Amino acid sequence: MGTNALRPAHALVAAGFIMVLVATVGWFFVVETNDPLWRQFLSTVAPPVAYGLIGWAWWQWSGFARAHPAALDVFRRSSRAMAAASLLLSVIYFDSLYRMVRFHLDHPGTYAHFRSGVATNAGQALGFCLAALGFWLASSGPRRAPDAHADRAPNDEVSVGAGVE
């Protein structure tokens, strides 16, 4: 499974992170709080942005790792770890959404931006679910990378740097 086979996984991961980012920015502008701006940024924007940077790092080496047999197992494990982390983050945002709805039902009319809050929490939760699906899809390819030296006889020696440009 080469880089082209990763396109659906990359598309899901990208769509998920874009959804999380849009929802996070929406939350940042909707929430009314007395906290200073830097604290709002740290608690609202920094975690999804940091996780997005981790996802970008995964993306950068995914094509290389899928093409090299020595890195394929590590790629599969790291992709599944990223899927698990994304799913766990979605659970956190779904829980926040649930608590927001429960509070609104128990105290109607006390939260001025209820609909915006629901939309942003749902967007973040669903975005992390999409990213989790993309990471899992990327990890479910073949167990071995294509052998670059398949045309060689079994006893032919291959130098360590062969085929590397």
Phi and psi in degrees as a GROMACS rama.xvg file:
@    title "Ramachandran Plot"
@    xaxis  label "Phi"
@    yaxis  label "Psi"
@TYPE xy
-86.3376  -166.07  GLY-2
-62.3973  -36.656  THR-3
-61.8133  -34.6679  ASN-4
-69.7347  -18.0313  ALA-5
-84.5024  -8.20377  LEU-6
-55.7784  -46.0182  ARG-7
-61.7176  -40.4549  PRO-8
-64.656  -46.1414  ALA-9
-61.391  -39.7193  HIS-10
-63.7223  -41.7337  ALA-11
-66.2082  -43.1164  LEU-12
-62.694  -46.1148  VAL-13
-63.2017  -45.6096  ALA-14
-61.7681  -40.6615  ALA-15
-62.9962  -45.8863  GLY-16
-68.9721  -35.8527  PHE-17
-64.3609  -41.7558  ILE-18
-61.9478  -43.6667  MET-19
-62.7749  -44.2392  VAL-20
-64.1456  -45.0753  LEU-21
-61.962  -44.9425  VAL-22
-64.9613  -37.763  ALA-23
-66.0364  -44.4723  THR-24
-63.0014  -40.9398  VAL-25
-60.1497  -44.1713  GLY-26
-61.9615  -42.7224  TRP-27
-59.0836  -37.2025  PHE-28
-87.9972  -16.1251  PHE-29
-91.8144  -38.5904  VAL-30
-68.2071  132.003  VAL-31
-102.249  120.844  GLU-32
-145.6  159.378  THR-33
-92.1151  -1.10599  ASN-34
-67.3675  148.745  ASP-35
-64.6514  157.629  PRO-36
-55.6239  -42.1758  LEU-37
-63.371  -35.4847  TRP-38
-71.5191  -38.3219  ARG-39
-61.8404  -42.5421  GLN-40
-62.1362  -47.253  PHE-41
-62.4248  -39.2899  LEU-42
-85.4168  -24.1198  SER-43
-107.872  -48.0169  THR-44
-94.3607  -39.645  VAL-45
-59.7372  -45.4414  ALA-46
-60.1098  -49.524  PRO-47
-65.7869  -34.0921  PRO-48
-67.4086  -41.9531  VAL-49
-62.0509  -42.9426  ALA-50
-66.2065  -34.8099  TYR-51
-62.2704  -37.872  GLY-52
-65.6865  -37.1603  LEU-53
-64.6667  -42.878  ILE-54
-62.2357  -37.759  GLY-55
-65.1575  -39.5834  TRP-56
-62.5137  -41.577  ALA-57
-59.9723  -44.1646  TRP-58
-60.4778  -41.9339  TRP-59
-60.0006  -38.1282  GLN-60
-101.227  -1.28381  TRP-61
-63.9032  -41.7742  SER-62
-64.2468  -42.5701  GLY-63
-63.7862  -47.4588  PHE-64
-63.6497  -36.6933  ALA-65
-69.936  -20.8655  ARG-66
-94.7793  -6.28237  ALA-67
-120.352  120.314  HIS-68
-55.0216  -37.4425  PRO-69
-66.9936  -27.7956  ALA-70
-96.7746  -7.90185  ALA-71
-64.1748  -44.1437  LEU-72
-63.7971  -39.6415  ASP-73
-64.8486  -39.9299  VAL-74
-61.7008  -45.1879  PHE-75
-62.2336  -45.3728  ARG-76
-65.5862  -42.8143  ARG-77
-68.5998  -34.5531  SER-78
-65.9628  -39.8924  SER-79
-70.6127  -34.3251  ARG-80
-65.9714  -39.7678  ALA-81
-65.4101  -37.8269  MET-82
-63.1805  -43.8282  ALA-83
-64.5943  -42.8872  ALA-84
-63.5069  -41.3119  ALA-85
-63.8591  -42.7847  SER-86
-64.3918  -41.1076  LEU-87
-62.3669  -42.3036  LEU-88
-63.2297  -36.6235  LEU-89
-64.4677  -36.6897  SER-90
-62.795  -40.0637  VAL-91
-60.8167  -44.9868  ILE-92
-72.7593  -33.8541  TYR-93
-64.696  -38.1277  PHE-94
-63.6228  -42.7351  ASP-95
-61.2848  -41.3542  SER-96
-61.9459  -46.1186  LEU-97
-59.9126  -46.7391  TYR-98
-63.5933  -36.1809  ARG-99
-65.2882  -44.0339  MET-100
-66.4924  -43.5973  VAL-101
-58.8952  -44.5812  ARG-102
-61.5837  -43.2037  PHE-103
-64.2527  -38.9237  HIS-104
-68.7994  -35.7678  LEU-105
-77.9349  -28.9998  ASP-106
-134.037  71.6451  HIS-107
-61.3346  141.702  PRO-108
80.1298  2.82988  GLY-109
-90.2173  -13.7392  THR-110
-115.63  106.658  TYR-111
-63.2292  -32.0667  ALA-112
-110.834  41.7085  HIS-113
-58.5201  -49.9957  PHE-114
-62.0642  -40.8654  ARG-115
-65.2529  -39.4972  SER-116
-63.8314  -41.3323  GLY-117
-63.7492  -45.2094  VAL-118
-62.1468  -42.994  ALA-119
-71.3792  -41.5818  THR-120
-65.3946  -41.479  ASN-121
-64.5254  -40.7069  ALA-122
-62.5331  -42.2311  GLY-123
-66.1736  -44.9472  GLN-124
-63.0536  -46.5353  ALA-125
-68.7084  -34.6124  LEU-126
-62.254  -42.8678  GLY-127
-68.1714  -31.4049  PHE-128
-65.2332  -42.7347  CYS-129
-61.4959  -44.6517  LEU-130
-61.6106  -41.8425  ALA-131
-60.0793  -43.5353  ALA-132
-61.9887  -41.8183  LEU-133
-63.8602  -43.6302  GLY-134
-63.3796  -42.0542  PHE-135
-66.0476  -41.454  TRP-136
-59.985  -41.3292  LEU-137
-64.4676  -31.4499  ALA-138
-82.0916  -10.4526  SER-139
-97.9683  22.23  SER-140
-80.365  -163.106  GLY-141
-65.3566  155.064  PRO-142
-76.0509  -20.905  ARG-143
-124.647  144.006  ARG-144
-75.9828  157.82  ALA-145
-59.9348  136.62  PRO-146
-80.3554  118.688  ASP-147
-70.3728  -17.3207  ALA-148
-117.467  34.5178  HIS-149
-64.8258  -23.3037  ALA-150
-82.4063  -5.29251  ASP-151
-85.155  152.246  ARG-152
-70.3213  153.234  ALA-153
-58.6869  -27.3939  PRO-154
-93.2663  -4.44727  ASN-155
-67.8691  139.867  ASP-156
-86.9725  143.937  GLU-157
-123.324  127.492  VAL-158
-73.019  155.763  SER-159
-59.1985  -38.4199  VAL-160
-92.6256  10.0746  GLY-161
-63.4657  133.983  ALA-162
82.0679  -3.23055  GLY-163
-93.4477  128.117  VAL-164
